[in-house]
Amino acid sequence: MNFKEIDVNDLSYDIIHYFLNGSFKIKILMELYESKKTVKELKKNLKKSESNILHYMSNLEKYEIIEKNKNEYTLSSKGYLLIKHIIKLYDNWESINKNIDFLDEHADPNLPIELNLNIDIWKSAELIISSHLEYDKAIRIYEESIFKSKDIKIILPIFSKPHLKIILESLKKNHGNLNIITSKFIITLIAESELGTLFSQLKSNKQITIWYTSSHNNLNKFLTCTENFAALFLFYENRNCDDSEMLFLTDKKSIEKLNDLIDKNKFNF
């Protein structure tokens, strides 16, 4: 089965509607997603009568969601695609629900559509919140993490001297590389600041690569992704960046995926 050739358009409205009208069909697909199974195995795992399971299996075969080989059932290419989308939907919803307060308190980050469709990346992230006792907690953890990193990607929506100083000093110390997505306006502010000389030196050393966004107004998220961590700061509706709260990610697989998504979407921010 070549899953790369499966088209989401193969899933008709009737099929999707059929699945959204009952959770037991999804449980069957989850069982078959793990491995091929017989009716007896499904009966044991799902605790349903054999006749009940056979009724569902008949409908699933009719919609070409499953296939039967002798006495074992497996997912068809359509079935595999469908359950992958359902799992993705659940994971995305879980991630949104976990971070709902963080998202609700800030302006829409206007992420590229592919990053929105993979919001489950942040499911295991921790929300770092500064307090009166630890007013610099978010930026302190950010600094500690940046100085352990060499390959850095940032979506830079503002000229933030504290954050930029941390990043540039890390590049200098670790002989690292920075891919920065920003606007010409922000680059001008950096060049005119006291960090301009260091920024120019690192750029001349080919340690900094700049990707210019088409619209400065879309840059209302401060996103950092390295080989070790990812961090997201959001903006208030008045366009002020909230550096007191940071969504902080350390899961390796999620970081690798986010790095890949940023590379693919660097012209879409």
C-alpha positions in Angstrom: 0.0 0.0 0.0 1.5 3.4 -1.1 0.0 5.8 1.5 1.6 8.8 -0.3 -0.8 8.3 -3.2 -3.9 8.3 -1.0 -6.0 11.4 -1.6 -8.1 13.0 1.1 -10.7 13.6 -1.6 -11.3 9.8 -1.7 -13.2 10.2 1.6 -16.7 11.2 0.5 -19.1 13.1 2.6 -21.2 10.0 3.1 -18.2 8.1 4.6 -17.3 11.0 7.0 -20.9 11.4 8.0 -21.2 7.7 8.7 -18.3 7.8 11.1 -19.3 10.9 12.9 -22.6 9.3 13.8 -21.1 6.7 16.1 -18.0 6.1 18.2 -17.9 2.3 18.0 -16.9 2.3 14.4 -13.9 4.4 15.3 -13.0 1.9 18.1 -13.0 -0.8 15.4 -10.7 1.2 13.2 -8.4 1.9 16.1 -8.1 -1.8 16.8 -7.3 -2.5 13.1 -4.9 0.5 13.0 -2.8 -1.4 15.6 -2.9 -4.7 13.7 -5.0 -7.0 11.6 -7.6 -8.9 13.6 -10.2 -11.6 13.5 -13.8 -11.1 14.6 -13.1 -13.2 17.7 -10.2 -10.8 18.6 -12.4 -7.8 18.1 -15.2 -9.4 20.2 -12.8 -10.0 23.0 -11.2 -6.5 22.9 -14.4 -4.5 22.3 -16.7 -6.6 24.5 -19.5 -6.8 21.9 -21.4 -9.7 20.5 -20.1 -11.4 17.4 -23.3 -10.6 15.5 -23.0 -6.9 16.5 -19.4 -6.8 15.3 -20.2 -8.6 12.0 -23.0 -6.0 11.3 -20.5 -3.2 11.7 -17.8 -5.0 9.6 -20.3 -5.5 6.8 -21.0 -1.8 6.6 -17.3 -1.0 6.8 -16.6 -3.3 3.9 -19.4 -1.7 1.9 -17.7 1.7 2.3 -14.4 0.1 1.4 -12.9 1.1 4.8 -11.7 -2.4 5.7 -10.7 -5.4 3.7 -11.1 -9.1 4.6 -8.4 -11.7 3.9 -9.6 -15.2 4.9 -10.8 -14.7 8.5 -8.7 -11.5 9.2 -9.7 -7.9 8.7 -7.3 -5.0 7.9 -7.7 -1.4 7.0 -8.0 -0.4 3.4 -6.1 2.6 2.1 -9.2 4.7 2.7 -9.6 3.3 6.2 -6.0 4.1 7.0 -6.3 7.6 5.8 -9.6 8.1 7.7 -8.3 6.9 11.0 -5.1 9.0 10.6 -7.2 12.1 10.2 -9.4 11.2 13.1 -6.4 10.6 15.4 -5.0 13.9 14.1 -8.2 15.7 14.9 -8.3 14.3 18.4 -4.6 15.3 19.0 -5.2 18.8 17.7 -8.3 19.2 19.9 -6.4 17.9 22.9 -3.6 20.4 22.3 -6.0 23.3 21.9 -8.0 22.4 24.9 -4.8 22.1 27.1 -3.6 25.5 26.0 -7.0 27.3 25.7 -6.4 30.0 28.3 -3.0 30.9 26.7 -4.6 31.2 23.3 -7.8 33.0 24.5 -5.8 35.7 26.3 -3.9 36.7 23.2 -4.5 37.8 19.6 -4.7 35.2 16.9 -1.1 34.3 16.0 -1.9 34.0 12.2 0.1 30.8 11.8 0.5 29.3 8.3 -2.3 26.8 7.7 0.1 23.8 7.8 1.2 24.8 11.3 -2.5 25.2 12.4 -3.2 21.8 11.1 -0.4 20.4 13.2 -1.2 22.2 16.4 -0.9 18.9 18.2 2.9 19.6 18.1 2.3 21.7 21.3 0.3 19.0 23.1 3.2 18.2 25.5 4.4 21.8 25.9 4.6 23.5 29.3 3.2 27.0 29.9 5.9 29.0 31.7 4.3 31.9 33.6 6.3 34.7 35.2 5.1 35.9 38.6 5.7 38.8 41.0 8.2 36.6 42.8 9.8 35.4 39.5 9.1 38.2 37.2 11.8 37.1 34.7 11.0 33.4 34.8 10.0 33.1 31.1 13.0 35.0 29.7 15.4 33.3 32.1 14.3 29.8 30.9 14.5 31.1 27.3 18.0 32.3 27.9 19.2 29.1 29.5 17.8 27.1 26.6 19.1 29.3 23.8 22.7 29.0 25.2 22.4 25.2 24.9 21.5 25.5 21.2 23.4 26.0 18.0 20.8 25.8 15.2 18.2 28.5 15.8 15.1 29.5 13.8 13.0 32.5 14.9 10.0 34.3 13.7 10.8 37.8 14.9 7.9 40.2 15.0 9.4 43.0 17.1 12.8 44.5 18.0 13.2 43.0 21.5 16.7 44.0 22.8 16.7 41.4 25.7 15.7 38.5 23.5 17.9 39.5 20.5 20.9 40.0 22.7 20.5 36.5 24.1 20.3 35.0 20.7 23.3 36.9 19.2 25.5 36.1 22.2 24.6 32.4 21.9 25.5 32.4 18.2 28.9 34.0 19.0 29.6 31.7 21.9 28.4 28.4 20.3 29.4 29.2 16.7 25.8 28.7 15.9 23.5 29.5 13.0 20.3 31.6 12.9 17.5 31.5 10.3 15.4 34.5 11.0 12.0 35.3 9.5 11.2 39.0 9.9 10.4 42.2 8.1 12.8 44.8 6.6 11.5 47.3 9.2 12.8 45.1 12.1 16.1 44.5 10.4 16.5 48.3 10.1 15.8 48.7 13.8 18.4 46.1 14.6 21.0 47.7 12.3 20.5 51.1 14.0 20.7 49.7 17.6 23.8 48.9 19.7 23.4 45.3 18.6 23.8 46.2 14.9 27.5 45.7 14.8 27.4 42.2 16.3 24.4 41.3 14.0 26.4 42.5 11.0 29.5 40.6 12.0 27.5 37.3 12.5 25.8 37.9 9.1 29.1 38.4 7.4 30.3 35.2 9.0 27.3 33.5 7.3 25.9 32.6 10.7 22.7 34.5 10.0 20.2 34.0 7.1 17.3 36.4 6.8 13.9 35.5 5.2 11.7 38.5 4.7 8.0 38.3 5.3 5.6 40.0 2.9 3.6 41.8 5.6 4.9 43.1 9.0 1.4 43.1 10.3 1.2 39.2 10.1 4.2 38.9 12.5 2.2 38.7 15.7 4.0 35.7 17.2 7.5 35.4 18.5 8.4 31.8 17.7 11.7 30.2 18.4 12.7 26.6 17.4 16.1 25.0 17.9 17.4 21.5 18.0 16.7 21.4 21.7 13.5 23.3 22.4 10.7 25.5 20.9 9.2 28.6 22.5 6.1 30.6 21.6 5.3 34.1 22.9 2.1 35.7 21.7 0.7 39.3 21.5 -2.2 41.1 23.1 -4.9 42.6 20.9 -3.2 46.0 21.3 -0.1 44.5 19.5 2.1 44.5 22.6 4.1 41.3 23.0 3.5 39.3 26.2 6.9 38.2 27.4 5.5 37.0 30.7 4.0 33.8 29.3 5.9 31.3 27.1 4.7 28.0 25.7 7.8 25.8 26.1 8.4 22.6 24.2 11.2 20.0 24.7 9.7 16.8 23.1 12.3 15.8 20.5 9.9 14.4 17.9 7.7 17.5 18.1 10.7 19.8 17.8 11.9 18.0 14.7 8.5 18.3 13.1 8.2 22.0 13.9 11.7 22.6 12.5 10.6 20.9 9.3 7.3 22.8 9.1 9.1 26.2 9.6 11.5 25.3 6.8 8.6 24.4 4.4 6.6 27.5 5.3 9.3 30.2 5.6 7.6 32.2 2.8 4.1 31.9 4.4 4.6 33.7 7.7 
